[in-house]
Amino acid sequence: MSLAPANPDRGEHELLLAGVPYRLRPSHTAMRAIERKTERSTLTLIQRGNAGALSLEELGTIAAELIRAGAAPDDFQTQNVDAERIGELIYEEGLHKALGRLTLVLLDAASGGRTASGEAKAVPAMTSGDAGAA
């Protein structure tokens, strides 16, 4: 397994499970798979995450899809992580640790600051007219 570390400057997130750092990428494909497998919209998952109401199965599914999307192109093991096993690792780490991180990634995905591949978009530069708008 050749895990590339998450790069916060590129808007990437990381989830540490059993001492292994997994890069999470909220790509369009990953988000569609999450919605399909959980049968819930992204916004509903964010609300449930904020309320601490995501099930262990949902956490495993969300994390596995985001991990697969963040895997390096030559890392077939990470590209094929098992959602059930990821759920077990989340349970062993403590649900609260994963819950906050995964909810943040879902919120990040819903913010519109991502390309379809999951890359963070550049933040637009402020103009002098923007400064007085706040």
MODELLER restraints for C-alpha pairs under 7 A, 6 or more apart:
rsr = mdl.restraints
at = mdl.atoms
rsr.add(forms.Gaussian(group=physical.xy_distance, feature=features.Distance(at['CA:1:A'], at['CA:75:A']), mean=5.94, stdev=0.5))
rsr.add(forms.Gaussian(group=physical.xy_distance, feature=features.Distance(at['CA:1:A'], at['CA:77:A']), mean=6.13, stdev=0.5))
rsr.add(forms.Gaussian(group=physical.xy_distance, feature=features.Distance(at['CA:1:A'], at['CA:78:A']), mean=6.77, stdev=0.5))
rsr.add(forms.Gaussian(group=physical.xy_distance, feature=features.Distance(at['CA:2:A'], at['CA:75:A']), mean=5.94, stdev=0.5))
rsr.add(forms.Gaussian(group=physical.xy_distance, feature=features.Distance(at['CA:3:A'], at['CA:22:A']), mean=6.87, stdev=0.5))
rsr.add(forms.Gaussian(group=physical.xy_distance, feature=features.Distance(at['CA:3:A'], at['CA:71:A']), mean=6.98, stdev=0.5))
rsr.add(forms.Gaussian(group=physical.xy_distance, feature=features.Distance(at['CA:3:A'], at['CA:72:A']), mean=6.86, stdev=0.5))
rsr.add(forms.Gaussian(group=physical.xy_distance, feature=features.Distance(at['CA:4:A'], at['CA:72:A']), mean=6.72, stdev=0.5))
rsr.add(forms.Gaussian(group=physical.xy_distance, feature=features.Distance(at['CA:5:A'], at['CA:23:A']), mean=6.26, stdev=0.5))
rsr.add(forms.Gaussian(group=physical.xy_distance, feature=features.Distance(at['CA:6:A'], at['CA:12:A']), mean=5.31, stdev=0.5))
rsr.add(forms.Gaussian(group=physical.xy_distance, feature=features.Distance(at['CA:6:A'], at['CA:13:A']), mean=5.79, stdev=0.5))
rsr.add(forms.Gaussian(group=physical.xy_distance, feature=features.Distance(at['CA:6:A'], at['CA:14:A']), mean=5.66, stdev=0.5))
rsr.add(forms.Gaussian(group=physical.xy_distance, feature=features.Distance(at['CA:6:A'], at['CA:23:A']), mean=5.09, stdev=0.5))
rsr.add(forms.Gaussian(group=physical.xy_distance, feature=features.Distance(at['CA:10:A'], at['CA:120:A']), mean=5.88, stdev=0.5))
rsr.add(forms.Gaussian(group=physical.xy_distance, feature=features.Distance(at['CA:11:A'], at['CA:120:A']), mean=5.29, stdev=0.5))
rsr.add(forms.Gaussian(group=physical.xy_distance, feature=features.Distance(at['CA:12:A'], at['CA:23:A']), mean=6.97, stdev=0.5))
rsr.add(forms.Gaussian(group=physical.xy_distance, feature=features.Distance(at['CA:12:A'], at['CA:24:A']), mean=6.51, stdev=0.5))
rsr.add(forms.Gaussian(group=physical.xy_distance, feature=features.Distance(at['CA:12:A'], at['CA:25:A']), mean=6.40, stdev=0.5))
rsr.add(forms.Gaussian(group=physical.xy_distance, feature=features.Distance(at['CA:13:A'], at['CA:23:A']), mean=5.91, stdev=0.5))
rsr.add(forms.Gaussian(group=physical.xy_distance, feature=features.Distance(at['CA:13:A'], at['CA:24:A']), mean=5.18, stdev=0.5))
rsr.add(forms.Gaussian(group=physical.xy_distance, feature=features.Distance(at['CA:14:A'], at['CA:21:A']), mean=6.22, stdev=0.5))
rsr.add(forms.Gaussian(group=physical.xy_distance, feature=features.Distance(at['CA:14:A'], at['CA:22:A']), mean=5.42, stdev=0.5))
rsr.add(forms.Gaussian(group=physical.xy_distance, feature=features.Distance(at['CA:14:A'], at['CA:23:A']), mean=4.59, stdev=0.5))
rsr.add(forms.Gaussian(group=physical.xy_distance, feature=features.Distance(at['CA:14:A'], at['CA:24:A']), mean=5.58, stdev=0.5))
rsr.add(forms.Gaussian(group=physical.xy_distance, feature=features.Distance(at['CA:15:A'], at['CA:21:A']), mean=5.65, stdev=0.5))
rsr.add(forms.Gaussian(group=physical.xy_distance, feature=features.Distance(at['CA:15:A'], at['CA:22:A']), mean=5.13, stdev=0.5))
rsr.add(forms.Gaussian(group=physical.xy_distance, feature=features.Distance(at['CA:15:A'], at['CA:23:A']), mean=6.55, stdev=0.5))
rsr.add(forms.Gaussian(group=physical.xy_distance, feature=features.Distance(at['CA:16:A'], at['CA:22:A']), mean=6.09, stdev=0.5))
rsr.add(forms.Gaussian(group=physical.xy_distance, feature=features.Distance(at['CA:17:A'], at['CA:89:A']), mean=5.94, stdev=0.5))
rsr.add(forms.Gaussian(group=physical.xy_distance, feature=features.Distance(at['CA:17:A'], at['CA:90:A']), mean=6.65, stdev=0.5))
rsr.add(forms.Gaussian(group=physical.xy_distance, feature=features.Distance(at['CA:17:A'], at['CA:93:A']), mean=6.55, stdev=0.5))
rsr.add(forms.Gaussian(group=physical.xy_distance, feature=features.Distance(at['CA:18:A'], at['CA:89:A']), mean=6.56, stdev=0.5))
rsr.add(forms.Gaussian(group=physical.xy_distance, feature=features.Distance(at['CA:22:A'], at['CA:67:A']), mean=6.18, stdev=0.5))
rsr.add(forms.Gaussian(group=physical.xy_distance, feature=features.Distance(at['CA:23:A'], at['CA:67:A']), mean=5.92, stdev=0.5))
rsr.add(forms.Gaussian(group=physical.xy_distance, feature=features.Distance(at['CA:23:A'], at['CA:70:A']), mean=5.20, stdev=0.5))
rsr.add(forms.Gaussian(group=physical.xy_distance, feature=features.Distance(at['CA:23:A'], at['CA:71:A']), mean=6.91, stdev=0.5))
rsr.add(forms.Gaussian(group=physical.xy_distance, feature=features.Distance(at['CA:24:A'], at['CA:66:A']), mean=4.77, stdev=0.5))
rsr.add(forms.Gaussian(group=physical.xy_distance, feature=features.Distance(at['CA:24:A'], at['CA:67:A']), mean=4.87, stdev=0.5))
rsr.add(forms.Gaussian(group=physical.xy_distance, feature=features.Distance(at['CA:24:A'], at['CA:69:A']), mean=6.89, stdev=0.5))
rsr.add(forms.Gaussian(group=physical.xy_distance, feature=features.Distance(at['CA:24:A'], at['CA:70:A']), mean=4.99, stdev=0.5))
rsr.add(forms.Gaussian(group=physical.xy_distance, feature=features.Distance(at['CA:25:A'], at['CA:66:A']), mean=5.16, stdev=0.5))
rsr.add(forms.Gaussian(group=physical.xy_distance, feature=features.Distance(at['CA:25:A'], at['CA:67:A']), mean=6.71, stdev=0.5))
rsr.add(forms.Gaussian(group=physical.xy_distance, feature=features.Distance(at['CA:25:A'], at['CA:69:A']), mean=5.39, stdev=0.5))
rsr.add(forms.Gaussian(group=physical.xy_distance, feature=features.Distance(at['CA:25:A'], at['CA:70:A']), mean=4.63, stdev=0.5))
rsr.add(forms.Gaussian(group=physical.xy_distance, feature=features.Distance(at['CA:25:A'], at['CA:118:A']), mean=5.59, stdev=0.5))
rsr.add(forms.Gaussian(group=physical.xy_distance, feature=features.Distance(at['CA:26:A'], at['CA:66:A']), mean=5.80, stdev=0.5))
rsr.add(forms.Gaussian(group=physical.xy_distance, feature=features.Distance(at['CA:26:A'], at['CA:105:A']), mean=6.75, stdev=0.5))
rsr.add(forms.Gaussian(group=physical.xy_distance, feature=features.Distance(at['CA:26:A'], at['CA:109:A']), mean=5.64, stdev=0.5))
rsr.add(forms.Gaussian(group=physical.xy_distance, feature=features.Distance(at['CA:26:A'], at['CA:118:A']), mean=4.99, stdev=0.5))
rsr.add(forms.Gaussian(group=physical.xy_distance, feature=features.Distance(at['CA:27:A'], at['CA:69:A']), mean=6.55, stdev=0.5))
rsr.add(forms.Gaussian(group=physical.xy_distance, feature=features.Distance(at['CA:27:A'], at['CA:116:A']), mean=5.55, stdev=0.5))
rsr.add(forms.Gaussian(group=physical.xy_distance, feature=features.Distance(at['CA:27:A'], at['CA:117:A']), mean=4.72, stdev=0.5))
rsr.add(forms.Gaussian(group=physical.xy_distance, feature=features.Distance(at['CA:27:A'], at['CA:118:A']), mean=3.74, stdev=0.5))
rsr.add(forms.Gaussian(group=physical.xy_distance, feature=features.Distance(at['CA:28:A'], at['CA:116:A']), mean=4.87, stdev=0.5))
rsr.add(forms.Gaussian(group=physical.xy_distance, feature=features.Distance(at['CA:28:A'], at['CA:117:A']), mean=6.28, stdev=0.5))
rsr.add(forms.Gaussian(group=physical.xy_distance, feature=features.Distance(at['CA:28:A'], at['CA:118:A']), mean=6.65, stdev=0.5))
rsr.add(forms.Gaussian(group=physical.xy_distance, feature=features.Distance(at['CA:30:A'], at['CA:65:A']), mean=5.35, stdev=0.5))
rsr.add(forms.Gaussian(group=physical.xy_distance, feature=features.Distance(at['CA:30:A'], at['CA:66:A']), mean=5.98, stdev=0.5))
rsr.add(forms.Gaussian(group=physical.xy_distance, feature=features.Distance(at['CA:30:A'], at['CA:69:A']), mean=6.19, stdev=0.5))
rsr.add(forms.Gaussian(group=physical.xy_distance, feature=features.Distance(at['CA:34:A'], at['CA:61:A']), mean=6.66, stdev=0.5))
rsr.add(forms.Gaussian(group=physical.xy_distance, feature=features.Distance(at['CA:34:A'], at['CA:62:A']), mean=5.73, stdev=0.5))
rsr.add(forms.Gaussian(group=physical.xy_distance, feature=features.Distance(at['CA:34:A'], at['CA:65:A']), mean=6.61, stdev=0.5))
rsr.add(forms.Gaussian(group=physical.xy_distance, feature=features.Distance(at['CA:35:A'], at['CA:41:A']), mean=5.41, stdev=0.5))
rsr.add(forms.Gaussian(group=physical.xy_distance, feature=features.Distance(at['CA:35:A'], at['CA:42:A']), mean=6.41, stdev=0.5))
rsr.add(forms.Gaussian(group=physical.xy_distance, feature=features.Distance(at['CA:38:A'], at['CA:58:A']), mean=6.29, stdev=0.5))
rsr.add(forms.Gaussian(group=physical.xy_distance, feature=features.Distance(at['CA:42:A'], at['CA:106:A']), mean=6.79, stdev=0.5))
rsr.add(forms.Gaussian(group=physical.xy_distance, feature=features.Distance(at['CA:46:A'], at['CA:103:A']), mean=5.73, stdev=0.5))
rsr.add(forms.Gaussian(group=physical.xy_distance, feature=features.Distance(at['CA:46:A'], at['CA:106:A']), mean=6.19, stdev=0.5))
rsr.add(forms.Gaussian(group=physical.xy_distance, feature=features.Distance(at['CA:46:A'], at['CA:107:A']), mean=6.26, stdev=0.5))
rsr.add(forms.Gaussian(group=physical.xy_distance, feature=features.Distance(at['CA:48:A'], at['CA:54:A']), mean=5.62, stdev=0.5))
rsr.add(forms.Gaussian(group=physical.xy_distance, feature=features.Distance(at['CA:49:A'], at['CA:99:A']), mean=6.50, stdev=0.5))
rsr.add(forms.Gaussian(group=physical.xy_distance, feature=features.Distance(at['CA:49:A'], at['CA:103:A']), mean=5.32, stdev=0.5))
rsr.add(forms.Gaussian(group=physical.xy_distance, feature=features.Distance(at['CA:50:A'], at['CA:103:A']), mean=6.87, stdev=0.5))
rsr.add(forms.Gaussian(group=physical.xy_distance, feature=features.Distance(at['CA:56:A'], at['CA:87:A']), mean=6.14, stdev=0.5))
rsr.add(forms.Gaussian(group=physical.xy_distance, feature=features.Distance(at['CA:57:A'], at['CA:87:A']), mean=6.36, stdev=0.5))
rsr.add(forms.Gaussian(group=physical.xy_distance, feature=features.Distance(at['CA:59:A'], at['CA:87:A']), mean=6.44, stdev=0.5))
rsr.add(forms.Gaussian(group=physical.xy_distance, feature=features.Distance(at['CA:60:A'], at['CA:83:A']), mean=4.96, stdev=0.5))
rsr.add(forms.Gaussian(group=physical.xy_distance, feature=features.Distance(at['CA:60:A'], at['CA:84:A']), mean=6.16, stdev=0.5))
rsr.add(forms.Gaussian(group=physical.xy_distance, feature=features.Distance(at['CA:60:A'], at['CA:86:A']), mean=5.25, stdev=0.5))
rsr.add(forms.Gaussian(group=physical.xy_distance, feature=features.Distance(at['CA:60:A'], at['CA:87:A']), mean=3.95, stdev=0.5))
rsr.add(forms.Gaussian(group=physical.xy_distance, feature=features.Distance(at['CA:61:A'], at['CA:83:A']), mean=5.11, stdev=0.5))
rsr.add(forms.Gaussian(group=physical.xy_distance, feature=features.Distance(at['CA:63:A'], at['CA:102:A']), mean=6.85, stdev=0.5))
rsr.add(forms.Gaussian(group=physical.xy_distance, feature=features.Distance(at['CA:64:A'], at['CA:81:A']), mean=6.24, stdev=0.5))
rsr.add(forms.Gaussian(group=physical.xy_distance, feature=features.Distance(at['CA:64:A'], at['CA:82:A']), mean=6.67, stdev=0.5))
rsr.add(forms.Gaussian(group=physical.xy_distance, feature=features.Distance(at['CA:64:A'], at['CA:83:A']), mean=5.08, stdev=0.5))
rsr.add(forms.Gaussian(group=physical.xy_distance, feature=features.Distance(at['CA:64:A'], at['CA:86:A']), mean=6.34, stdev=0.5))
rsr.add(forms.Gaussian(group=physical.xy_distance, feature=features.Distance(at['CA:68:A'], at['CA:78:A']), mean=6.07, stdev=0.5))
rsr.add(forms.Gaussian(group=physical.xy_distance, feature=features.Distance(at['CA:68:A'], at['CA:79:A']), mean=4.43, stdev=0.5))
rsr.add(forms.Gaussian(group=physical.xy_distance, feature=features.Distance(at['CA:68:A'], at['CA:80:A']), mean=6.56, stdev=0.5))
rsr.add(forms.Gaussian(group=physical.xy_distance, feature=features.Distance(at['CA:68:A'], at['CA:81:A']), mean=6.79, stdev=0.5))
rsr.add(forms.Gaussian(group=physical.xy_distance, feature=features.Distance(at['CA:71:A'], at['CA:78:A']), mean=5.73, stdev=0.5))
rsr.add(forms.Gaussian(group=physical.xy_distance, feature=features.Distance(at['CA:71:A'], at['CA:79:A']), mean=5.57, stdev=0.5))
rsr.add(forms.Gaussian(group=physical.xy_distance, feature=features.Distance(at['CA:90:A'], at['CA:98:A']), mean=6.40, stdev=0.5))
rsr.add(forms.Gaussian(group=physical.xy_distance, feature=features.Distance(at['CA:113:A'], at['CA:120:A']), mean=5.85, stdev=0.5))
rsr.add(forms.Gaussian(group=physical.xy_distance, feature=features.Distance(at['CA:113:A'], at['CA:121:A']), mean=5.38, stdev=0.5))
rsr.add(forms.Gaussian(group=physical.xy_distance, feature=features.Distance(at['CA:114:A'], at['CA:120:A']), mean=4.58, stdev=0.5))
rsr.add(forms.Gaussian(group=physical.xy_distance, feature=features.Distance(at['CA:114:A'], at['CA:121:A']), mean=5.30, stdev=0.5))
rsr.add(forms.Gaussian(group=physical.xy_distance, feature=features.Distance(at['CA:115:A'], at['CA:121:A']), mean=6.38, stdev=0.5))
